[in-house]
């Protein structure tokens, strides 16, 4: 659902150079905590994902969290990080790690 929001919110290049890796998924009594990394290839892409003053990552997180809450039927705390991994799409080990 996070990657879907990347496709909807960003231009043509970013979605194809980004992937999402869920680092933590914990269900507590009243809340589900999800921590995920958005992996991109270049620093410029990281800047685009973050947006001016963090505005785009905030919108991405809010939109994704609402969809995840509707899917799970409970409150969600969604924590997003953007990481730069140069040439991750050309690295066999990283592709396997990211589920490709």
C-alpha positions as CSV (number, residue, x, y, z in Angstrom):
1,X,0.0,0.0,0.0
2,X,3.0,2.3,0.6
3,X,4.4,1.6,-2.8
4,X,0.9,2.1,-4.4
5,X,0.9,5.6,-2.9
6,X,4.4,6.3,-4.4
7,X,2.9,5.4,-7.8
8,X,0.0,7.7,-7.2
9,X,1.8,10.7,-5.7
10,X,5.1,10.9,-7.7
11,X,6.1,11.4,-11.3
12,X,7.0,8.8,-13.8
13,X,10.6,8.1,-12.8
14,X,10.4,7.8,-9.0
15,X,8.1,4.8,-8.7
16,X,10.3,2.6,-10.9
17,X,13.4,3.5,-9.0
18,X,11.9,2.9,-5.5
19,X,11.0,-0.1,-3.5
20,X,9.6,-0.5,0.0
21,X,11.0,-2.8,2.7
22,X,9.0,-3.4,5.9
23,X,11.4,-3.5,8.8
24,X,8.9,-4.0,11.6
25,X,5.3,-5.1,12.0
26,X,4.1,-5.3,15.6
27,X,0.6,-5.7,16.8
28,X,-0.1,-4.3,20.2
29,X,-3.4,-4.3,22.2
30,X,-4.8,-1.2,20.6
31,X,-2.3,-0.3,17.8
32,X,-0.3,-1.9,15.0
33,X,3.2,-0.4,14.5
34,X,4.7,-0.6,11.1
35,X,8.2,0.6,10.3
36,X,9.3,0.7,6.6
37,X,12.1,1.9,4.5
38,X,11.6,3.5,1.0
39,X,14.7,2.6,-1.0
40,X,15.8,4.8,-3.8
41,X,18.9,4.9,-6.0
42,X,20.0,8.6,-5.8
43,X,20.1,11.4,-3.3
44,X,18.0,13.5,-5.7
45,X,15.2,10.9,-5.6
46,X,15.3,11.0,-1.8
47,X,14.8,14.7,-2.0
48,X,11.8,14.2,-4.2
49,X,10.3,11.6,-1.9
50,X,10.7,13.9,1.1
51,X,9.5,17.0,-0.6
52,X,10.0,20.5,0.6
53,X,10.0,20.6,4.4
54,X,9.0,16.9,4.4
55,X,5.6,17.7,2.9
56,X,5.5,14.8,0.4
57,X,6.6,12.1,2.8
58,X,4.0,13.3,5.3
59,X,1.2,13.0,2.6
60,X,2.5,9.6,1.5
61,X,2.5,8.4,5.1
62,X,-0.9,9.7,5.9
63,X,-2.5,8.3,2.7
64,X,-0.8,4.9,3.2
65,X,-1.7,4.8,6.9
66,X,-5.4,5.4,6.2
67,X,-5.5,2.6,3.7
68,X,-3.7,0.2,6.0
69,X,-6.0,1.1,8.9
70,X,-9.0,0.4,6.6
71,X,-7.5,-2.9,5.6
72,X,-6.6,-4.0,9.1
73,X,-9.6,-2.6,10.8
74,X,-7.5,-1.0,13.6
75,X,-5.3,2.0,14.4
76,X,-1.8,2.0,12.8
77,X,1.3,3.9,13.6
78,X,3.3,4.1,10.4
79,X,7.0,5.1,10.4
80,X,8.7,5.8,7.1
81,X,12.4,6.2,6.4
82,X,14.0,7.0,3.0
83,X,17.3,5.3,2.3
84,X,19.7,5.7,-0.7
85,X,21.1,2.5,-2.1
86,X,23.0,3.2,-5.3
87,X,22.4,0.8,-8.1
88,X,20.2,-1.5,-5.9
89,X,18.3,-2.6,-9.0
90,X,21.6,-4.0,-10.5
91,X,22.6,-5.9,-7.4
92,X,21.4,-9.5,-7.3
93,X,21.7,-9.7,-3.5
94,X,19.7,-6.6,-2.9
95,X,17.0,-7.6,-5.3
96,X,16.6,-10.9,-3.4
97,X,16.5,-9.0,-0.1
98,X,13.8,-6.7,-1.4
99,X,11.7,-9.6,-2.7
100,X,12.4,-9.4,-6.4
